[in-house]
Amino acid sequence: MTTNHDHFSAATDDEFVRHLQAFAAAFNSGDVEALDRLYEDQGVLIPVPGRPAAGPDRTAAFRYLVDRGVPMEARLRRSYVAGDIALLLVDWSIRGTDPFGSVDPPR
Protein backbone atom coordinates (compact mmCIF):
# COMPACT_ATOMS: atom_id res chain seq x y z
CA MET A 1 0.00 0.00 0.00
CA THR A 2 1.50 3.33 -1.05
CA THR A 3 0.40 6.70 0.23
CA ASN A 4 1.20 10.28 -0.59
CA HIS A 5 0.07 12.19 2.48
CA ASP A 6 3.03 14.58 2.90
CA HIS A 7 1.91 17.46 5.12
CA PHE A 8 -1.64 17.71 3.79
CA SER A 9 -3.58 15.70 6.37
CA ALA A 10 -3.45 13.61 9.49
CA ALA A 11 -5.61 10.93 7.82
CA THR A 12 -4.17 7.44 8.00
CA ASP A 13 -4.37 4.40 5.79
CA ASP A 14 -6.27 2.72 8.63
CA GLU A 15 -9.04 5.31 8.22
CA PHE A 16 -9.13 4.68 4.48
CA VAL A 17 -9.22 0.92 5.00
CA ARG A 18 -12.21 1.39 7.34
CA HIS A 19 -13.83 3.54 4.66
CA LEU A 20 -13.30 0.75 2.10
CA GLN A 21 -14.72 -1.80 4.52
CA ALA A 22 -17.84 0.36 4.89
CA PHE A 23 -17.99 0.65 1.09
CA ALA A 24 -17.77 -3.11 0.57
CA ALA A 25 -20.34 -3.73 3.33
CA ALA A 26 -22.78 -1.25 1.73
CA PHE A 27 -22.19 -2.79 -1.69
CA ASN A 28 -22.60 -6.35 -0.46
CA SER A 29 -25.81 -5.45 1.38
CA GLY A 30 -27.22 -3.74 -1.73
CA ASP A 31 -27.45 -0.29 -0.10
CA VAL A 32 -26.89 2.06 -3.05
CA GLU A 33 -27.83 5.11 -0.97
CA ALA A 34 -25.11 4.26 1.57
CA LEU A 35 -22.62 3.88 -1.29
CA ASP A 36 -23.48 7.35 -2.57
CA ARG A 37 -23.08 8.83 0.92
CA LEU A 38 -19.48 7.56 0.98
CA TYR A 39 -18.68 9.86 -1.98
CA GLU A 40 -18.42 13.62 -2.27
CA ASP A 41 -21.22 15.07 -4.41
CA GLN A 42 -18.91 15.30 -7.42
CA GLY A 43 -16.99 12.11 -6.56
CA VAL A 44 -16.24 9.77 -9.44
CA LEU A 45 -16.67 6.02 -9.74
CA ILE A 46 -14.99 4.21 -12.62
CA PRO A 47 -17.15 1.09 -13.00
CA VAL A 48 -15.43 0.12 -16.24
CA PRO A 49 -11.92 1.27 -17.26
CA GLY A 50 -12.12 4.54 -19.17
CA ARG A 51 -15.76 5.24 -18.22
CA PRO A 52 -15.96 7.60 -15.22
CA ALA A 53 -19.38 8.17 -13.66
CA ALA A 54 -20.50 10.95 -11.31
CA GLY A 55 -23.82 12.17 -9.94
CA PRO A 56 -26.87 10.28 -11.24
CA ASP A 57 -24.66 8.22 -13.58
CA ARG A 58 -22.62 7.04 -10.59
CA THR A 59 -25.80 6.06 -8.75
CA ALA A 60 -27.03 4.17 -11.83
CA ALA A 61 -23.67 2.37 -12.13
CA PHE A 62 -23.84 1.38 -8.45
CA ARG A 63 -27.40 0.13 -8.92
CA TYR A 64 -26.40 -1.93 -11.96
CA LEU A 65 -23.42 -3.50 -10.19
CA VAL A 66 -25.26 -4.12 -6.91
CA ASP A 67 -28.24 -5.67 -8.70
CA ARG A 68 -25.98 -8.40 -10.04
CA GLY A 69 -25.98 -9.86 -6.53
CA VAL A 70 -22.27 -10.69 -6.62
CA PRO A 71 -20.07 -9.68 -3.65
CA MET A 72 -17.33 -7.07 -3.94
CA GLU A 73 -13.81 -7.12 -2.57
CA ALA A 74 -11.85 -3.85 -2.34
CA ARG A 75 -8.20 -3.09 -1.56
CA LEU A 76 -6.57 0.32 -1.19
CA ARG A 77 -3.83 0.79 -3.76
CA ARG A 78 -2.91 4.42 -3.14
CA SER A 79 -4.24 7.52 -1.42
CA TYR A 80 -3.70 11.21 -2.00
CA VAL A 81 -4.89 13.74 0.55
CA ALA A 82 -5.23 17.53 0.36
CA GLY A 83 -7.09 19.25 3.18
CA ASP A 84 -10.33 17.42 3.84
CA ILE A 85 -10.48 15.68 0.45
CA ALA A 86 -8.92 12.31 -0.32
CA LEU A 87 -8.49 10.51 -3.60
CA LEU A 88 -8.46 6.76 -3.01
CA LEU A 89 -7.26 4.52 -5.79
CA VAL A 90 -8.89 1.18 -5.12
CA ASP A 91 -8.45 -2.21 -6.71
CA TRP A 92 -11.87 -3.83 -6.55
CA SER A 93 -13.46 -6.87 -8.03
CA ILE A 94 -16.83 -8.53 -8.11
CA ARG A 95 -16.55 -12.18 -8.91
CA GLY A 96 -19.12 -14.90 -8.79
CA THR A 97 -22.24 -16.08 -10.54
CA ASP A 98 -25.05 -13.55 -10.83
CA PRO A 99 -28.76 -14.46 -10.91
CA PHE A 100 -28.59 -14.64 -14.72
CA GLY A 101 -25.83 -17.26 -14.70
CA SER A 102 -23.03 -14.89 -15.73
CA VAL A 103 -19.71 -15.49 -13.99
CA ASP A 104 -18.78 -11.78 -14.01
CA PRO A 105 -21.08 -8.82 -14.65
CA PRO A 106 -21.05 -7.93 -18.35
CA ARG A 107 -19.19 -4.77 -19.28
Secondary structure, 3 states (H helix, E strand, C coil): CEEECCCCCCCCHHHHHHHHHHHHHHHHHCCHHHHHHCCCCCCEEEEECCEEEEHHHHHHHHHHHHHCCCCEEEEEEEEEEECCEEEEEEEEEECCCCCCCCCCCCC
